């Protein structure tokens, strides 16, 4: 199932991704630091959703309270709860 999450507090504006049988697929960030977001998307491809949350949740970007990886973790958590 495809999900779209509107990010908050980051340079990226949205994240699109799929979760199939608990596995994260096809992550795409809209906006943000292109190289970094592509790297995060490539690294989490094929990972269990719960593992992505465990690894990325709480990561901060500079003095911000969140980051693009943290927002991905929040997005996945929300998708799993819905």
C-alpha positions as semicolon CSV with decimal commas, in nm:
position;residue;x (nm);y (nm);z (nm)
1;X;0,000;0,000;0,000
2;X;0,131;0,345;-0,095
3;X;0,155;0,611;0,176
4;X;0,223;0,985;0,160
5;X;0,339;1,172;0,469
6;X;0,363;1,551;0,496
7;X;0,683;1,620;0,687
8;X;0,719;1,880;0,961
9;X;1,031;2,068;1,067
10;X;1,255;1,951;0,782
11;X;1,368;2,076;0,442
12;X;1,178;1,794;0,270
13;X;0,807;1,856;0,223
14;X;0,676;1,501;0,188
15;X;0,773;1,135;0,184
16;X;0,609;0,868;-0,030
17;X;0,667;0,500;0,045
18;X;0,507;0,157;0,040
19;X;0,484;-0,112;0,305
20;X;0,428;-0,462;0,171
21;X;0,400;-0,745;0,426
22;X;0,582;-0,531;0,683
23;X;0,867;-0,444;0,442
24;X;0,950;-0,086;0,337
25;X;0,967;-0,025;-0,038
26;X;0,999;0,261;-0,287
27;X;1,083;0,548;-0,049
28;X;1,088;0,888;-0,218
29;X;1,154;1,218;-0,042
30;X;1,022;1,538;-0,197
31;X;1,266;1,817;-0,126
32;X;1,547;1,808;0,127
33;X;1,914;1,730;0,071
34;X;1,894;1,519;-0,242
35;X;2,201;1,302;-0,185
36;X;2,120;1,235;0,178
37;X;1,756;1,151;0,119
38;X;1,846;0,922;-0,172
39;X;2,097;0,749;0,056
40;X;1,841;0,700;0,334
41;X;1,587;0,569;0,083
42;X;1,837;0,320;-0,060
43;X;1,948;0,200;0,284
44;X;1,596;0,128;0,411
45;X;1,477;-0,044;0,091
46;X;1,372;-0,398;0,182
47;X;1,404;-0,349;0,559
48;X;1,135;-0,445;0,809
49;X;0,927;-0,140;0,898
50;X;0,992;-0,187;1,271
51;X;1,369;-0,201;1,210
52;X;1,359;0,126;1,016
53;X;1,175;0,293;1,304
54;X;1,424;0,157;1,559
55;X;1,725;0,280;1,360
56;X;1,601;0,624;1,249
57;X;1,366;0,751;1,518
58;X;1,511;1,037;1,721
59;X;1,784;1,142;1,475
60;X;1,816;1,519;1,473
61;X;1,941;1,758;1,205
62;X;2,159;2,024;1,363
63;X;1,957;2,215;1,620
64;X;1,623;2,097;1,479
65;X;1,412;1,862;1,689
66;X;1,377;1,623;1,393
67;X;1,538;1,523;1,062
68;X;1,441;1,361;0,735
69;X;1,531;1,014;0,870
70;X;1,329;1,081;1,187
71;X;1,036;1,198;0,978
72;X;1,053;0,873;0,778
73;X;1,039;0,679;1,104
74;X;0,735;0,884;1,211
75;X;0,571;0,827;0,874
76;X;0,620;0,452;0,893
77;X;0,493;0,441;1,252
78;X;0,179;0,630;1,146
79;X;0,125;0,399;0,849
80;X;0,155;0,090;1,067
81;X;-0,099;0,230;1,314
82;X;-0,357;0,308;1,046
